[in-house]
Amino acid sequence: MPQVFDAKKKSEGRRRGGRYSPVFEELSKKRDSAVWSAFAVTPPNLRFETQEPDEKIILLLRQHPVVNLGWIVVAVGMALMPAFWEYLPFSWLPVRFQLATAVLWYLLVLAYVLEKFLNWYFNVYIVTDERVVDIDFHGLIHRNLAVTQIANVQDVNFVQTGGMAAIFNYGDVFIQTAAEQREFDFLRVPNPGRVVEILYMLQQEEQQEELEGRLK
């Protein structure tokens, strides 16, 4: 299993030029500690693989849980299929062969569910006080990691399309950058308006640090 993040205690505040990050301090007052959440604000005791020693996580995002509904319905349908095998052509097989087939079928269903869940759980978008990190998880051994500095972010906007997105308040956040990778897309994340607001706050903090000569 690839190591994407782990829980380790770190100091709460981060000093920049002798001062704490105002954005981190403000958001820490409304902290969401659920690591499995699709929208976690300043989650404590959490680190990801390439995190710098004094870098603080501001947001941990996944796709909204409602996007899993499609594969959950498919999995339930697959799990119920053995109940209808008596109507299928191979129902004449001996009972022990039918039992073995059922066991193999449920193992297939379990593998399908695990793959879908792990893809949802480990495909994460992380915003720190310094960087934007997009971790794409493919299977058990492959992942793609894209990173840009907050200072490189030029524009941020979001789009909500369709009734489901409006009802459950999720959407796509698009981040334009001046880095080698020109665009970062946070797809179907919860509360996209709040994500954009926090990114703007971090942009302003970086600009203020640059003006004061405290930018790392």
C-alpha positions in Angstrom: 0.0 0.0 0.0 1.5 3.4 -0.9 2.2 5.7 2.0 0.1 8.8 1.2 -0.3 10.1 4.7 0.2 9.0 8.3 -0.6 10.4 11.7 2.2 12.1 13.6 1.9 14.9 16.2 3.5 18.2 15.2 3.7 21.6 16.7 0.4 23.5 16.2 1.7 26.8 14.9 4.0 27.6 12.1 6.3 30.6 12.4 7.1 32.6 9.4 9.5 35.4 10.0 8.8 35.1 13.7 5.0 35.1 13.4 2.3 32.4 13.1 0.3 31.9 9.9 -2.9 33.9 10.4 -4.8 31.6 8.0 -3.8 28.5 9.8 -4.5 30.0 13.2 -8.0 31.2 12.1 -9.0 27.9 10.5 -7.7 25.9 13.4 -10.5 27.3 15.6 -13.0 25.4 13.4 -10.9 22.3 12.9 -12.4 19.1 11.4 -10.5 16.2 12.8 -12.0 13.4 10.6 -9.2 12.1 8.5 -11.6 10.0 6.4 -13.7 13.0 5.7 -14.1 14.4 2.2 -13.6 18.0 3.6 -11.2 18.2 6.5 -10.0 21.6 7.7 -6.6 21.7 9.4 -6.8 18.0 10.3 -4.5 17.3 13.3 -1.9 14.5 13.7 -1.7 14.0 9.9 1.2 14.0 7.5 1.7 13.1 3.8 4.7 11.7 2.2 6.4 14.8 0.8 5.4 17.2 3.5 8.1 19.5 4.8 8.9 19.4 8.5 7.2 22.8 9.3 4.5 22.7 6.6 1.0 22.8 7.9 -2.0 21.1 6.2 -4.9 23.6 5.7 -7.3 21.4 3.7 -7.6 17.7 3.0 -10.1 17.0 0.2 -11.7 14.0 -1.5 -14.5 13.7 -4.0 -17.9 14.1 -2.3 -19.1 10.7 -0.9 -22.3 10.9 -3.0 -20.2 10.3 -6.2 -19.7 6.7 -4.8 -23.4 6.0 -5.2 -23.0 4.6 -8.7 -20.5 1.8 -7.9 -22.3 1.1 -4.6 -25.5 0.3 -6.5 -23.5 -1.9 -8.9 -21.9 -3.7 -6.0 -25.3 -4.4 -4.3 -26.7 -5.7 -7.6 -23.7 -8.0 -8.0 -24.1 -9.2 -4.4 -27.7 -10.1 -5.1 -27.1 -12.0 -8.3 -26.5 -15.4 -6.8 -30.1 -15.4 -5.5 -31.2 -15.6 -9.1 -28.8 -18.2 -10.3 -31.5 -20.9 -10.2 -32.9 -19.2 -13.3 -29.6 -19.3 -15.2 -28.5 -22.1 -17.6 -25.8 -23.5 -15.2 -28.3 -24.2 -12.4 -28.0 -27.9 -13.2 -24.4 -28.0 -11.9 -23.8 -30.0 -8.6 -24.4 -28.0 -5.4 -20.7 -28.0 -4.5 -19.8 -26.4 -7.8 -22.5 -23.8 -7.4 -21.2 -23.1 -3.9 -17.6 -22.7 -5.2 -18.9 -20.4 -7.9 -20.8 -18.3 -5.4 -17.6 -18.0 -3.2 -15.6 -16.9 -6.2 -18.3 -14.5 -7.2 -18.4 -12.8 -3.8 -14.6 -12.6 -3.8 -14.9 -10.7 -7.1 -17.5 -8.4 -5.6 -15.3 -7.8 -2.6 -12.3 -7.0 -4.9 -14.5 -4.6 -6.9 -15.7 -2.8 -3.7 -12.1 -2.5 -2.3 -10.8 -1.1 -5.5 -13.5 1.5 -5.8 -13.2 2.5 -2.1 -9.4 2.7 -2.1 -9.4 4.8 -5.3 -11.8 7.2 -3.6 -10.0 7.3 -0.2 -6.4 7.7 -1.6 -7.2 10.1 -4.4 -6.8 13.3 -2.4 -6.3 17.0 -2.8 -4.2 18.7 -0.2 -3.7 22.4 0.4 -1.0 23.4 2.8 0.2 26.8 3.9 2.9 26.6 1.2 1.6 24.3 -1.6 -1.2 22.7 -3.5 -0.8 18.9 -3.8 -2.8 16.6 -6.1 -2.4 12.9 -5.4 -3.8 10.5 -8.0 -4.0 6.9 -6.8 -4.1 4.1 -9.3 -4.3 0.6 -7.9 -2.2 -0.6 -5.0 1.3 0.3 -6.3 1.0 3.3 -8.6 0.3 6.9 -7.8 0.9 10.3 -9.5 1.7 13.4 -7.4 1.6 16.9 -8.8 2.7 19.9 -6.7 2.8 23.7 -7.0 3.6 26.5 -4.6 0.8 28.8 -3.4 2.9 31.7 -4.7 2.5 30.3 -8.2 -1.3 30.3 -8.1 -2.7 32.9 -10.4 -6.5 32.3 -10.5 -9.0 30.1 -8.7 -12.6 29.4 -9.6 -15.2 26.7 -9.3 -18.1 25.3 -11.3 -21.2 23.4 -10.1 -23.1 21.5 -12.8 -26.4 19.7 -12.4 -29.0 19.2 -9.7 -27.0 16.7 -7.7 -24.1 19.1 -7.3 -26.5 21.9 -6.2 -28.3 19.7 -3.7 -25.2 18.1 -2.1 -23.0 21.2 -2.6 -20.1 19.8 -4.5 -18.3 21.0 -7.6 -15.1 21.3 -9.6 -12.4 23.8 -8.4 -9.9 25.0 -11.1 -6.6 26.4 -10.1 -4.5 28.3 -12.7 -0.8 28.5 -12.0 2.4 29.9 -13.3 4.2 26.6 -12.8 5.1 23.9 -15.3 1.7 22.3 -14.7 -0.6 25.1 -15.7 -3.8 23.8 -14.1 -4.9 21.8 -11.1 -8.4 20.4 -11.0 -10.1 19.4 -7.8 -13.0 17.4 -9.1 -16.4 17.0 -7.4 -15.2 18.2 -4.0 -17.5 19.3 -1.2 -18.2 23.0 -0.6 -16.1 24.3 -3.6 -16.9 27.9 -2.7 -15.2 27.5 0.7 -12.2 25.9 -1.0 -11.8 28.9 -3.3 -12.2 31.3 -0.4 -9.4 29.5 1.6 -7.1 29.5 -1.4 -7.7 33.2 -1.8 -6.8 33.7 1.8 -3.6 31.8 1.4 -2.7 33.8 -1.8 -3.2 37.1 0.2 -1.0 35.8 3.0 1.8 34.8 0.5 1.6 38.3 -1.1 1.8 40.0 2.3 4.8 37.9 3.2 6.5 38.8 -0.1 5.9 42.5 0.5 7.4 42.1 4.0 10.3 40.1 2.7 9.4 37.0 4.7 8.6 34.7 1.8 10.5 31.4 2.0 
